[in-house]
Amino acid sequence: MLRTLLVKASESPTLRRQVTSRRLTRDVAMRFVAGDNLDAGLDASRALARSGKTVTLDYLGESVTAEHEARAAAKVVLETIDRIGQAGLPAGVSVKPTQMGLRLSPTLCLELLDDIVTAAEAIDQHVTLDMEGSDVTEVTVGLVERLLTAGHREVGCAVQSYLRRTRADVERLSAVGASLRLCKGAYAEPERLAFQSRGEVDANYVACAEYLLADGVYPRIATHDDRLIDHVRNLAVRLGRGRDEFEFQMLYGVRPTLQDALVRDGYRLRVYVPFGDQWYPYFMRRLAERPANVAFFLRALRDT
Ligand SMILES: Cc1cc2nc3c(=O)[nH]c(=O)nc-3n(C[C@H](O)[C@H](O)[C@H](O)COP(=O)(O)OP(=O)(O)OC[C@H]3O[C@@H](n4cnc5c(N)ncnc54)[C@H](O)[C@@H]3O)c2cc1C
């Protein structure tokens, strides 16, 4: 219930103005965001690389409403890739299709993604399309299929285990060679489309992970959930998938001690590092994932 409310609040322009205009909320949000600009994202990436992690850099922004906004966002992503290449960082990028104009024109989105994937491939890095709300799941899956069948190699997307369709999407996308990021899902979806109970979401996560570890292309296991991480570690052993043949992924600022422990155990660990000033919806989804974050946030508000 609280989760659904917070996810809905992430779409409210009024709340967005109220939350982002306060210095204090910005400070709290920066627990999950590297900073307002690309330099901050690159600094955070350097620090993570020094501790044995790889990175996926995410220029924050979503659901643009004009073509020039999509083109401007694509320009920042291309600059990000350029700077990653110059610095020799172990970092790819994550991109939200609706930030590249998906809801305005799938053709525009495909054109911008094609440029981004081409640039990333030139420096041997990967592009992951974030998976957003269920209204764009099918078209996002279709974009990945089109980019891969057009000859690209370094592009895949996230898949969300809360969606009933995902187990089939995992097979469909693996068949065209997509490397997938498996996550639970961070939006509010109706029962018709999505499992609502934790048990069902986790069971589908395990089923998808098992398929990916057995037959998928370089699985990217995105979760902070101890039980699922242990399960995946055991599955990988049982299925003969080496520690360098898949990776765990976690969010910047979430469970850093667990991140370090996995690296010490010899696992690959990639951190999702968001940067930019459009942090409001991202921050609200992080609050929604963990009630303790809301309490922390409210305490910080009260203490100002
Ligand atoms: C690298 C990465 C990329 C992602 N990309 C997408 C995407 O493209 N589309 C999408 O819908 N979702 C995405 N997500 C979010 C994901 O769907 C979940 O909402 C989120 O990861 C929480 O689920 P969990 O698997 O960590 O398990 P949970 O059961 O939610 O969390 C397990 C434990 O992790 C800790 N934890 C989890 N979240 C937080 C938090 N926000 N703050 C503090 N502690 C926390 C808590 O200790 C919690 O008990 C991504 C997640 C990761 C890690």
PDBQT file of the ligand as one rigid body, heavy atoms in Angstrom, charges set to zero:
ROOT
HETATM    1  C1  LIG A 401      21.319  -2.796 -10.576  1.00  0.00    +0.000 C 
HETATM    2  C2  LIG A 401      19.831  -2.673 -10.479  1.00  0.00    +0.000 A 
HETATM    3  C3  LIG A 401      19.125  -2.221 -11.567  1.00  0.00    +0.000 A 
HETATM    4  C4  LIG A 401      17.729  -2.122 -11.504  1.00  0.00    +0.000 A 
HETATM    5  N1  LIG A 401      17.029  -1.796 -12.639  1.00  0.00    +0.000 NA
HETATM    6  C5  LIG A 401      15.689  -1.809 -12.604  1.00  0.00    +0.000 A 
HETATM    7  C6  LIG A 401      14.929  -1.617 -13.794  1.00  0.00    +0.000 A 
HETATM    8  O1  LIG A 401      15.462  -1.411 -14.899  1.00  0.00    +0.000 OA
HETATM    9  N2  LIG A 401      13.571  -1.642 -13.686  1.00  0.00    +0.000 N 
HETATM   10  C7  LIG A 401      12.934  -1.861 -12.491  1.00  0.00    +0.000 A 
HETATM   11  O2  LIG A 401      11.702  -1.899 -12.461  1.00  0.00    +0.000 OA
HETATM   12  N3  LIG A 401      13.637  -2.052 -11.351  1.00  0.00    +0.000 NA
HETATM   13  C8  LIG A 401      14.983  -2.021 -11.382  1.00  0.00    +0.000 A 
HETATM   14  N4  LIG A 401      15.694  -2.240 -10.222  1.00  0.00    +0.000 N 
HETATM   15  C9  LIG A 401      14.998  -2.224  -8.912  1.00  0.00    +0.000 C 
HETATM   16  C10 LIG A 401      14.463  -3.589  -8.548  1.00  0.00    +0.000 C 
HETATM   17  O3  LIG A 401      13.402  -3.930  -9.404  1.00  0.00    +0.000 OA
HETATM   18  C11 LIG A 401      13.958  -3.611  -7.088  1.00  0.00    +0.000 C 
HETATM   19  O4  LIG A 401      12.935  -2.674  -6.923  1.00  0.00    +0.000 OA
HETATM   20  C12 LIG A 401      15.035  -3.320  -6.065  1.00  0.00    +0.000 C 
HETATM   21  O5  LIG A 401      16.273  -3.852  -6.417  1.00  0.00    +0.000 OA
HETATM   22  C13 LIG A 401      14.634  -3.906  -4.699  1.00  0.00    +0.000 C 
HETATM   23  O6  LIG A 401      14.514  -5.294  -4.794  1.00  0.00    +0.000 OA
HETATM   24  P1  LIG A 401      15.578  -6.348  -4.204  1.00  0.00    +0.000 P 
HETATM   25  O7  LIG A 401      15.730  -7.427  -5.207  1.00  0.00    +0.000 OA
HETATM   26  O8  LIG A 401      16.828  -5.661  -3.821  1.00  0.00    +0.000 OA
HETATM   27  O9  LIG A 401      14.842  -7.028  -2.985  1.00  0.00    +0.000 OA
HETATM   28  P2  LIG A 401      14.128  -6.428  -1.711  1.00  0.00    +0.000 P 
HETATM   29  O10 LIG A 401      13.440  -7.582  -1.077  1.00  0.00    +0.000 OA
HETATM   30  O11 LIG A 401      13.321  -5.226  -2.055  1.00  0.00    +0.000 OA
HETATM   31  O12 LIG A 401      15.333  -5.955  -0.820  1.00  0.00    +0.000 OA
HETATM   32  C14 LIG A 401      16.196  -6.861  -0.143  1.00  0.00    +0.000 C 
HETATM   33  C15 LIG A 401      16.983  -6.077   0.885  1.00  0.00    +0.000 C 
HETATM   34  O13 LIG A 401      17.830  -5.133   0.210  1.00  0.00    +0.000 OA
HETATM   35  C16 LIG A 401      17.840  -3.885   0.877  1.00  0.00    +0.000 C 
HETATM   36  N5  LIG A 401      17.241  -2.870  -0.004  1.00  0.00    +0.000 N 
HETATM   37  C17 LIG A 401      16.538  -3.065  -1.141  1.00  0.00    +0.000 A 
HETATM   38  N6  LIG A 401      16.172  -1.896  -1.703  1.00  0.00    +0.000 NA
HETATM   39  C18 LIG A 401      16.660  -0.940  -0.891  1.00  0.00    +0.000 A 
HETATM   40  C19 LIG A 401      16.626   0.474  -0.916  1.00  0.00    +0.000 A 
HETATM   41  N7  LIG A 401      16.017   1.146  -1.892  1.00  0.00    +0.000 N 
HETATM   42  N8  LIG A 401      17.237   1.153   0.080  1.00  0.00    +0.000 NA
HETATM   43  C20 LIG A 401      17.867   0.513   1.081  1.00  0.00    +0.000 A 
HETATM   44  N9  LIG A 401      17.922  -0.847   1.165  1.00  0.00    +0.000 NA
HETATM   45  C21 LIG A 401      17.332  -1.552   0.195  1.00  0.00    +0.000 A 
HETATM   46  C22 LIG A 401      17.056  -4.086   2.148  1.00  0.00    +0.000 C 
HETATM   47  O14 LIG A 401      17.941  -4.511   3.150  1.00  0.00    +0.000 OA
HETATM   48  C23 LIG A 401      16.108  -5.219   1.794  1.00  0.00    +0.000 C 
HETATM   49  O15 LIG A 401      15.691  -5.927   2.906  1.00  0.00    +0.000 OA
HETATM   50  C24 LIG A 401      17.063  -2.409 -10.280  1.00  0.00    +0.000 A 
HETATM   51  C25 LIG A 401      17.783  -2.876  -9.184  1.00  0.00    +0.000 A 
HETATM   52  C26 LIG A 401      19.140  -3.025  -9.277  1.00  0.00    +0.000 A 
HETATM   53  C27 LIG A 401      19.876  -3.580  -8.102  1.00  0.00    +0.000 C 
ENDROOT
TORSDOF 0
